[in-house]
């Protein structure tokens, strides 16, 4: 550079010396050892990555798959050890460069995989109608949540599917609070509440009450919203309510028979020896089932095991009652209860509860068929009613006709003509029970079956007439020689912008086709699932590749997306309790929701973490922005890192608050 004192001289800022401003002198000075040494000391090494490591596509893909595995099967802390093992044992492979620990893994789960899965669900729903299945529960940290699942026709999967949407923390479970929380949640994930066609609930008054409930408030937004009470809950309540007619000691026997062995290993061993002595060494003893009020299927299984082991249990308690070693009042009481009178009750209950359990299981299935499940429910009601009601009064098999018949005392069969079951009849004919006692047992059994019928009719959905119309979408009826009339379809649920005339034209065209024109004949029409049949109808095109039955098929598939039961939400809470256990009770809601979403996604798609493939959107979200910290307070209000960590911001807030107090603007 030029010397400040003399414009004719040059100055070297590196060597800090004055030079003659000639070209030759400058070149000669630049080659000197002094200048070169000092110049090199000022040079900085060239930065290639600027401190940022860019992962390759395969590396990102592997990290996402490992994170999904951790979310599905174990605690996040385990990735610290798994990552090191993969690095040390994967020499020469892509795992040698694995750099995945709990911080990175948790951010992938929270900010990459989970939001992508939710975005895919919302995009798949699009403008189509959908059903919400909701329920509320409390986790191990006494935090109350509202869980939301959605049932809709998936264009990507080409089937009706049920997916987990998310959790919402609630303070009060009033109808208005639940409505506000639901609308805010749907707005956040960008789903339109006016597109809700069905609401699945468990029967709680704040969810499905007639006057002020979540259902009535949402119906103001979506006028054609249909309420579907959980049949599984209803069947359980029906059997529980009817059981009050039976002697109280029946339930006492079931509970205490299990409790007798539950706290003593020696009693279990002695009973096992007694069982093998009676039945032989090759016999396999069945485990007694614990009776639980919150489990829908426990009552039947408990009775079945007790009846199958009646002789063994009777002998066991008889020996325990006379044993000087035991001296137990419970053993003496149970020994007296294991008699033929109580066995008659169990033999009577076993087939009835089996029927109820089988129907319950059908409603719990994720892929249950609307056109068949309610038919099974009607068959259950009629099969019990025909055992106690004269045939002349049951010519009409509609639900309403059965309800009116139950109110008529003249419709019931005489006590001796009632069908109590084959096993009941064989045991009663052995004359081991006194006539008065047998008469009393028959009366109670009659009242039990009557109560079951009353409860079933009373707990049927109020819109059962609309739900029953779904049976007309069955391929057996649609393609039969006498197909349903167009007016028989649930047209009252069609959207206002739907052209009914177009639906009618397409319906008349459809009933002229044969089954082979629509579906593959590999699956018989009797075994064809109704929803898959209508997916095949939707895919039929003309010469111009236009879908011939688009409007009709979309309407029917939206009807078939109505909820079946609340079993899917109960499974959500089961997974919630498994994820947020006593050992992990400090997990905040965002991480809990993310892990649950991954597990339920794998379950609904019937895949394991080994078959999970990251999408392009997940790879795109896998960048430095996923490390943006989010701090959640006790109410899960989002607080940025600057707001929570910067003391200056906190001090300014405090000073502003004190200033407002002095000015009377704040309290």
C-alpha positions in Angstrom: 0.0 0.0 0.0 1.1 3.6 -0.5 3.1 5.3 2.3 1.0 7.9 4.0 4.0 10.3 4.4 5.4 10.1 0.9 3.3 9.3 -2.1 6.5 8.2 -3.9 7.2 5.4 -1.4 5.4 2.1 -0.8 4.6 0.5 2.5 4.3 -3.3 3.3 1.7 -3.7 6.0 2.8 -7.3 6.6 6.5 -6.6 7.1 5.8 -3.0 8.4 8.6 -1.5 6.3 8.9 1.3 3.6 9.8 0.4 0.1 10.6 2.2 -3.1 7.5 2.4 -5.3 9.1 0.5 -8.2 7.6 -2.6 -9.7 10.9 -4.5 -9.6 11.5 -3.6 -5.9 8.0 -4.8 -4.9 8.4 -8.1 -6.8 11.8 -8.7 -5.1 10.5 -7.9 -1.7 7.6 -10.3 -2.2 10.1 -13.1 -2.7 12.0 -12.5 0.4 11.9 -15.1 3.3 10.9 -12.5 5.8 7.8 -11.5 3.8 6.8 -15.1 2.9 7.1 -16.2 6.5 5.0 -13.4 7.9 2.4 -13.7 5.1 1.9 -17.4 5.8 1.3 -16.7 9.4 -1.6 -14.5 8.5 -3.4 -17.0 6.2 -6.3 -18.9 7.6 -7.1 -22.5 6.6 -9.9 -22.7 4.1 -13.2 -23.9 5.6 -15.0 -26.5 3.6 -18.1 -27.2 5.7 -18.3 -24.1 7.9 -19.0 -26.4 10.9 -22.1 -27.9 9.3 -22.2 -31.6 8.4 -24.4 -32.4 5.4 -25.9 -35.9 5.7 -26.4 -37.9 2.5 -29.7 -39.2 1.4 -29.0 -42.7 2.6 -27.7 -41.5 5.9 -30.9 -39.4 6.5 -33.0 -42.4 5.5 -31.2 -44.7 8.0 -31.5 -42.2 10.8 -35.2 -41.8 10.2 -35.8 -45.6 10.2 -33.8 -46.0 13.4 -35.8 -43.2 15.0 -39.0 -44.9 14.0 -37.8 -48.1 15.4 -37.0 -46.4 18.7 -40.4 -44.7 18.8 -42.2 -48.0 18.1 -40.3 -50.3 20.5 -38.2 -48.6 23.2 -37.2 -45.5 25.2 -35.4 -42.8 23.3 -32.3 -43.0 25.6 -31.5 -46.4 24.2 -30.4 -44.9 20.9 -27.3 -43.6 22.6 -26.1 -47.2 23.0 -27.6 -48.5 19.8 -25.9 -45.8 17.8 -22.5 -46.5 19.2 -22.9 -50.3 18.6 -23.8 -49.6 15.0 -20.8 -47.4 14.5 -18.4 -49.8 16.0 -19.7 -53.0 14.4 -20.6 -51.4 11.0 -17.0 -50.9 9.8 -17.0 -50.6 6.0 -20.8 -50.0 5.8 -23.0 -46.9 5.9 -23.5 -47.5 9.6 -19.9 -46.6 10.3 -20.8 -43.0 9.9 -23.9 -43.2 12.1 -24.2 -40.2 14.3 -27.5 -40.6 16.0 -28.1 -39.9 19.7 -31.1 -39.0 21.8 -31.2 -35.3 21.0 -31.1 -35.9 17.2 -33.5 -38.9 17.5 -36.1 -37.0 19.5 -36.0 -34.1 17.1 -36.5 -36.5 14.1 -39.5 -38.1 15.9 -41.0 -34.8 17.0 -40.2 -32.5 14.1 -39.8 -34.7 11.1 -41.7 -38.0 11.2 -44.8 -37.1 13.3 -45.7 -33.8 11.5 -45.2 -35.4 8.1 -47.6 -38.3 9.0 -50.2 -35.8 10.1 -49.8 -33.7 6.9 -50.2 -36.8 4.8 -53.4 -37.7 6.6 -54.9 -34.2 6.1 -53.8 -34.1 2.5 -55.4 -37.5 1.9 -58.7 -36.4 3.4 -58.7 -33.2 1.3 -62.2 -32.0 0.6 -63.9 -35.3 1.3 -66.2 -36.0 4.3 -64.9 -37.8 7.3 -65.9 -39.1 10.7 -64.4 -38.2 14.1 -64.1 -40.8 16.9 -63.4 -39.1 20.2 -63.0 -40.0 23.9 -61.3 -38.6 27.0 -59.0 -40.1 29.5 -56.3 -39.3 32.1 -52.7 -40.4 31.9 -50.4 -41.5 34.7 -49.5 -37.8 35.6 -53.2 -37.0 36.1 -53.4 -35.0 32.9 -56.7 -35.1 31.1 -56.6 -35.6 27.3 -59.1 -35.7 24.5 -58.1 -38.1 21.8 -59.2 -37.7 18.2 -59.3 -40.4 15.5 -60.5 -40.0 12.0 -62.3 -42.5 9.7 -62.4 -41.7 6.0 -61.9 -43.0 2.5 -58.2 -42.9 1.7 -57.4 -42.2 -2.0 -53.8 -43.3 -1.4 -54.7 -46.7 0.2 -57.9 -47.1 -1.9 -59.8 -48.2 1.2 -61.6 -46.9 4.2 -59.1 -46.4 7.0 -59.0 -45.1 10.6 -56.1 -42.9 11.7 -55.0 -41.2 14.9 -55.2 -37.4 14.6 -53.8 -36.2 17.9 -54.4 -35.3 21.6 -55.7 -32.1 23.1 -55.2 -31.3 26.8 -58.4 -30.3 28.5 -59.1 -28.7 31.9 -62.9 -29.1 32.0 -64.9 -31.7 30.2 -68.0 -29.5 29.6 -69.7 -29.6 26.2 -68.7 -26.0 25.4 -65.0 -26.6 26.3 -64.9 -29.8 24.3 -66.5 -28.0 21.3 -64.0 -25.2 21.5 -61.1 -27.5 21.9 -62.3 -29.6 19.0 -62.7 -26.7 16.6 -59.3 -25.2 17.6 -57.7 -28.5 17.0 -59.3 -29.0 13.6 -58.4 -25.4 12.6 -54.7 -26.1 13.6 -54.4 -29.2 11.5 -56.5 -27.6 8.7 -59.5 -29.8 8.6 -63.0 -28.4 7.9 -65.5 -29.1 10.7 -68.4 -28.7 8.3 -67.2 -31.9 6.5 -67.7 -34.1 9.6 -70.4 -36.7 8.7 -70.2 -38.9 11.8 -69.2 -38.6 15.5 -68.3 -41.8 17.4 -68.6 -41.5 21.2 -68.8 -43.9 24.1 -72.2 -42.7 25.4 -71.1 -40.0 28.0 -73.7 -37.2 28.4 -71.2 -34.4 27.7 -70.4 -36.1 24.3 -73.8 -37.2 23.1 -76.5 -35.7 25.3 -79.7 -34.5 23.6 -79.7 -30.9 24.7 -76.2 -29.6 25.4 -73.3 -31.9 24.3 -70.4 -32.0 21.9 -72.7 -33.6 19.3 -75.4 -31.0 19.5 -72.9 -28.2 19.3 -71.1 -29.7 16.3 -74.4 -30.4 14.6 -75.0 -26.6 14.4 -71.9 -26.5 12.2 -72.5 -29.7 10.3 -76.3 -30.1 10.2 -76.2 -33.7 8.7 -73.8 -35.0 11.4 -74.7 -38.5 12.6 -74.1 -39.7 16.1 -72.9 -43.2 16.5 -72.8 -44.5 20.1 -70.3 -47.3 20.7 -72.1 -50.6 20.5 -69.3 -52.3 22.4 -70.0 -50.1 25.4 -73.7 -50.6 25.0 -73.5 -54.4 24.9 -71.3 -54.4 28.0 -73.8 -52.1 29.8 -76.7 -54.4 28.7 -75.1 -57.5 30.2 -74.1 -55.7 33.3 -77.5 -54.2 33.9 -79.3 -57.5 33.3 -76.8 -59.3 35.7 -78.3 -57.3 38.5 -81.3 -59.6 38.4 -79.2 -62.7 39.1 -78.1 -63.6 42.6 -75.2 -61.4 43.9 -73.1 -64.4 44.9 -72.7 -65.4 41.2 -70.2 -62.5 40.7 -68.7 -63.1 44.2 -67.9 -66.7 43.1 -66.1 -65.5 40.0 -64.0 -62.9 41.8 -63.1 -64.9 44.9 -62.2 -68.0 42.9 -59.5 -66.1 41.2 -58.4 -64.2 44.4 -58.0 -67.5 46.3 -55.1 -68.4 44.1 -53.7 -65.0 43.2 -51.7 -64.4 46.4 -50.4 -68.0 47.1 -48.0 -69.9 45.0 -48.5 -73.0 47.1 -52.2 -73.0 46.4 -51.6 -72.8 42.7 -49.2 -75.8 42.8 -51.6 -77.9 44.9 -54.4 -77.1 42.6 -52.3 -78.0 39.5 -51.5 -81.4 41.1 -55.2 -82.0 41.9 -56.1 -81.1 38.3 -53.7 -83.6 36.9 -54.8 -86.3 39.4 -58.4 -85.9 38.1 -57.7 -85.5 34.4 -54.4 -87.3 33.9 -50.9 -86.0 33.5 -51.3 -85.1 29.9 -54.1 -82.6 30.6 -53.5 -78.9 30.3 -54.9 -76.7 33.0 -56.6 -73.4 31.9 -55.7 -70.2 33.7 -58.6 -68.6 35.6 -59.6 -65.3 34.2 -59.8 -62.3 36.5 -63.1 -60.5 36.3 -62.7 -56.8 35.4 -65.5 -54.3 35.1 -63.7 -52.2 32.4 -63.1 -55.2 30.1 -65.9 -56.0 27.7 -65.1 -59.6 27.1 -63.9 -60.7 30.5 -67.2 -62.0 31.9 -67.8 -64.7 29.3 -64.2 -65.9 29.4 -64.3 -66.1 33.2 -67.5 -68.1 33.3 -66.3 -70.4 30.5 -63.1 -71.4 32.4 -65.0 -71.9 35.7 -67.6 -74.1 34.0 -64.9 -76.2 32.3 -63.1 -76.7 35.6 -66.2 -77.0 37.8 -65.4 -80.4 39.3 -61.8 -79.6 39.9 -62.6 -76.2 41.6 -65.4 -77.8 43.6 -63.1 -80.5 44.9 -60.3 -78.0 45.6 -62.5 -75.7 47.8 -64.1 -78.7 49.5 -60.7 -80.0 50.6 -59.6 -76.5 51.6 -62.7 -76.0 53.8 -62.0 -79.2 55.9 -58.3 -78.6 56.0 -56.9 -77.7 59.5 -54.0 -75.9 57.8 -56.2 -73.4 55.9 -58.9 -72.5 58.4 -60.3 -70.0 55.8 -63.8 -68.6 55.9 -63.6 -67.8 52.1 -62.8 -71.5 51.3 -65.8 -72.7 53.3 -68.1 -70.1 51.6 -66.9 -71.1 48.1 -67.2 -74.8 48.9 -70.9 -74.2 49.8 -71.4 -72.1 46.6 -70.0 -74.7 44.2 -73.3 -76.6 44.0 -75.7 -77.6 41.1 -78.0 -74.6 41.6 -75.2 -72.1 40.9 -73.8 -74.4 38.1 -77.3 -74.1 36.5 -76.9 -70.3 36.4 -73.4 -70.5 34.9 -74.6 -73.1 32.3 -77.4 -70.7 31.4 -75.2 -67.6 31.1 -72.4 -69.2 29.1 -74.1 -69.4 25.6 -75.9 -66.1 26.0 -72.7 -64.2 26.9 -70.9 -66.0 24.1 -73.4 -64.6 21.6 -72.9 -61.1 23.0 -69.2 -61.5 23.0 -69.1 -62.6 19.4 -71.1 -59.6 18.3 -68.9 -57.3 20.5 -65.8 -58.6 18.7 -67.3 -57.9 15.3 -67.9 -54.3 16.2 -64.4 -53.9 17.6 -62.8 -54.8 14.3 -61.1 -51.9 12.4 -62.4 -53.3 9.1 -66.0 -54.1 10.3 -68.6 -54.1 7.5 -71.5 -51.7 8.2 -73.9 -53.8 6.1 -73.3 -56.9 8.2 -72.5 -55.7 11.8 -75.9 -54.2 12.5 -77.5 -57.3 10.9 -75.6 -59.4 13.5 -76.9 -57.1 16.3 -80.5 -57.7 15.1 -79.9 -61.4 15.0 -78.7 -61.3 18.6 -81.8 -59.5 19.7 -84.1 -61.8 17.8 -82.3 -65.0 18.9 -82.8 -64.0 22.6 -86.4 -62.7 22.1 -87.6 -65.8 20.3 -86.6 -67.9 23.4 -89.1 -66.0 25.6 -91.8 -64.6 23.2 -94.5 -66.4 21.3 -93.7 -66.8 17.6 -97.0 -65.0 16.5 -95.7 -61.8 18.0 -92.4 -61.8 16.2 -93.6 -61.9 12.6 -92.0 -58.5 12.0 -88.3 -58.6 12.7 -87.8 -54.9 12.9 -86.3 -53.3 16.1 -89.4 -51.2 16.7 -91.7 -54.3 16.5 -89.5 -56.1 19.1 -89.7 -53.1 21.4 -93.5 -53.0 21.3 -93.7 -56.8 21.8 -91.7 -56.6 25.0 -94.2 -54.2 26.5 -97.0 -56.8 26.0 -97.3 -59.3 29.0 -99.4 -61.6 26.8 -96.6 -62.1 24.3 -94.3 -64.1 26.7 -94.2 -67.9 26.7 -95.1 -69.9 29.8 -92.3 -70.6 32.1 -92.0 -74.2 31.2 -92.0 -73.5 27.4 -89.1 -71.1 27.5 -85.8 -72.2 25.9 -83.2 -72.0 28.6 -80.6 -73.8 26.5 -79.7 -77.5 25.9 -77.1 -77.8 28.7 -79.5 -76.1 31.1 -82.2 -78.6 30.3 -79.9 -81.7 30.7 -78.7 -80.5 34.1 -82.3 -79.6 35.3 -83.5 -83.1 34.3 -81.0 -84.8 36.7 -83.4 -83.9 39.6 -80.5 -82.8 41.8 -82.2 -79.5 42.4 -85.4 -79.0 44.4 -88.5 -78.0 42.5 -88.9 -74.7 44.3 -85.3 -73.8 43.7 -85.5 -74.8 40.1 -88.7 -72.7 39.6 -87.0 -69.7 41.1 -83.9 -70.2 38.9 -86.1 -70.3 35.8 -87.9 -67.1 36.8 -84.7 -65.3 37.2 -83.3 -66.6 33.9 -86.5 -65.4 32.2 -86.2 -61.9 33.8 -82.5 -61.9 32.7 -83.3 -62.5 29.0 -86.2 -60.0 29.2 -83.8 -57.4 30.7 -81.2 -58.1 28.0 -83.8 -57.5 25.2 -85.1 -54.3 26.9 -81.5 -52.9 27.3 -80.6 -53.8 23.8 -83.6 -51.9 22.4 -83.1 -49.0 24.7 -79.5 -48.5 23.9 -79.8 -48.8 20.1 -78.8 -45.6 18.2 -81.6 -43.1 17.8 -80.8 -43.0 14.1 -80.9 -46.7 13.6 -83.4 -46.3 10.7 -80.7 -44.3 8.8 -77.9 -46.7 9.8 -80.0 -49.7 8.6 -80.2 -48.2 5.2 -76.5 -48.8 4.8 -77.3 -52.5 4.1 -78.6 -51.5 0.7 -75.0 -50.8 -0.4 -74.1 -54.5 0.0 -73.0 -56.0 -3.4 -75.4 -58.9 -2.8 -78.4 -56.5 -2.7 -77.1 -54.0 -5.3 -76.5 -56.7 -8.0 -79.5 -59.0 -7.0 -82.5 -59.6 -9.3 -84.5 -57.2 -7.1 -82.1 -54.4 -6.2 -83.1 -51.7 -3.7 -85.0 -48.7 -4.9 -83.1 -45.5 -5.2 -85.4 -43.9 -2.7 -84.4 -46.5 -0.1 -80.8 -45.1 0.0 -79.9 -42.6 2.8 -80.2 -39.7 0.5 -81.0 -37.3 3.5 -77.2 -37.5 4.3 -76.1 -36.2 0.9 -74.4 -32.8 0.8 -76.4 -29.8 -0.4 -74.2 -29.4 -3.5 -74.7 -33.0 -4.6 -76.9 -33.5 -7.7 -79.4 -36.2 -6.7 -80.4 -36.7 -10.3 -76.9 -37.6 -11.2 -76.8 -40.1 -8.3 -80.1 -41.6 -9.5 -78.8 -42.0 -13.1 -75.6 -43.7 -12.0 -77.5 -46.0 -9.6 -79.8 -47.2 -12.4 -76.7 -47.8 -14.6 -74.9 -49.7 -11.9 -77.8 -52.2 -11.1 -77.7 -53.3 -14.8 -74.1 -54.6 -14.5 -72.9 -58.0 -13.5 -70.5 -58.8 -10.7 -67.8 -59.9 -13.1 -68.1 -56.5 -14.9 -67.0 -54.7 -11.7 -64.8 -57.0 -9.6 -62.5 -59.9 -10.0 -64.2 -63.2 -9.7 -61.4 -64.6 -7.5 -63.4 -63.4 -4.5 -67.0 -64.6 -4.5 -69.7 -61.9 -4.1 -70.8 -63.4 -0.8 -67.3 -62.8 0.6 -66.7 -59.4 -1.0 -66.2 -56.5 1.4 -68.7 -53.8 0.8 -66.2 -50.9 0.9 -63.8 -52.7 -1.5 -66.8 -53.3 -3.8 -67.5 -49.6 -4.0 -63.8 -48.9 -4.5 -63.9 -51.1 -7.6 -67.1 -49.3 -8.7 -65.2 -46.0 -8.4 -62.4 -47.2 -10.6 -64.7 -48.1 -13.5 -64.0 -45.8 -16.5 -65.3 -45.2 -20.0 -63.4 -44.9 -23.2 -62.3 -41.3 -22.3 -60.8 -42.6 -19.0 -63.5 -40.8 -17.1 -65.0 -42.4 -13.9 -68.6 -43.4 -14.8 -69.8 -43.7 -11.2 -67.7 -41.1 -9.5 -70.4 -39.1 -7.7 -72.3 -42.2 -6.6 -69.2 -44.1 -5.4 -67.9 -41.1 -3.5 -71.3 -40.6 -1.8 -71.5 -44.3 -0.8 -67.9 -44.4 0.5 -68.6 -41.3 2.6 -71.6 -43.1 4.1 -69.5 -46.3 4.8 -66.9 -44.1 6.6 -69.3 -43.6 9.5 -67.9 -45.0 12.8 -68.6 -48.5 13.9 -67.5 -48.3 17.6 -65.1 -46.5 19.9 -62.7 -49.4 20.2 -60.0 -47.6 18.2 -59.9 -44.8 20.7 -59.7 -47.2 23.6 -56.6 -48.7 21.8 -55.2 -45.2 21.6 -55.4 -44.8 25.4 -53.9 -48.3 25.9 -50.9 -47.2 23.8 -50.8 -43.9 25.7 -50.5 -45.7 29.0 -47.8 -47.9 27.6 -45.8 -45.0 26.3 -46.2 -42.6 29.3 -45.7 -45.0 32.2 -44.6 -44.3 35.8 -41.0 -44.4 34.7 -41.6 -41.8 31.9 -44.2 -39.6 33.7 -42.5 -36.3 32.8 -42.9 -36.8 29.1 -44.6 -33.7 27.6 -47.6 -33.9 25.4 -45.9 -33.1 22.1 -43.5 -36.1 22.4 -46.2 -38.4 23.7 -48.4 -37.5 20.7 -45.6 -38.0 18.3 -44.6 -41.4 19.5 -48.3 -42.5 19.6 -48.8 -41.2 16.1 -45.9 -43.3 14.8 -47.0 -46.5 16.6 -50.7 -46.1 15.5 -49.6 -45.4 11.9 -47.6 -48.6 11.8 -50.6 -50.5 13.4 -53.2 -49.1 11.0 -51.1 -49.8 7.9 -50.2 -53.3 9.3 -46.5 -52.8 8.9 -43.5 -52.9 11.3 -40.6 -50.5 11.6 -38.6 -52.7 9.3 -41.0 -52.0 6.4 -41.3 -48.3 7.1 -40.0 -46.2 4.2 -39.3 -42.4 4.8 -41.1 -40.2 2.4 -39.5 -37.4 0.4 -41.2 -34.8 2.7 -39.5 -36.4 5.7 -36.1 -36.2 4.0 -36.8 -32.6 3.1 -37.7 -31.7 6.8 -34.5 -33.4 7.9 -32.3 -30.3 8.2 -30.9 -27.9 10.7 -34.3 -26.3 11.3 -35.5 -29.4 13.1 -33.3 -28.4 16.0 -35.3 -25.2 16.6 -36.0 -25.7 20.3 -39.5 -25.5 21.7 -40.1 -25.3 25.4 -43.5 -26.5 26.8 -44.8 -25.2 30.1 -47.3 -27.0 32.3 -50.2 -25.9 30.1 -48.2 -26.8 26.9 -48.3 -23.2 25.7 -45.5 -22.8 23.1 -42.6 -20.7 24.4 -39.7 -19.8 22.1 -36.2 -20.4 23.4 -35.4 -16.7 23.4 -38.4 -16.0 25.6 -37.6 -18.7 28.1 -33.8 -18.4 28.3 -33.0 -14.7 27.8 -32.8 -13.1 31.3 -33.1 -9.6 29.7 -36.4 -10.5 28.2 -37.6 -11.7 31.5 -36.4 -8.6 33.3 -38.1 -6.3 30.8 -41.4 -8.2 31.3 -41.1 -7.7 35.1 -40.3 -4.0 34.8 -43.2 -3.6 32.3 -45.5 -5.3 34.8 -44.4 -3.2 37.7 -44.9 0.0 35.6 -48.4 -1.1 34.7 -49.3 -1.7 38.3 -48.1 1.8 39.3 -50.2 3.3 36.5 -53.2 1.2 37.5 -53.3 -0.6 34.2 -52.7 -4.1 35.7 -53.6 -5.9 38.9 
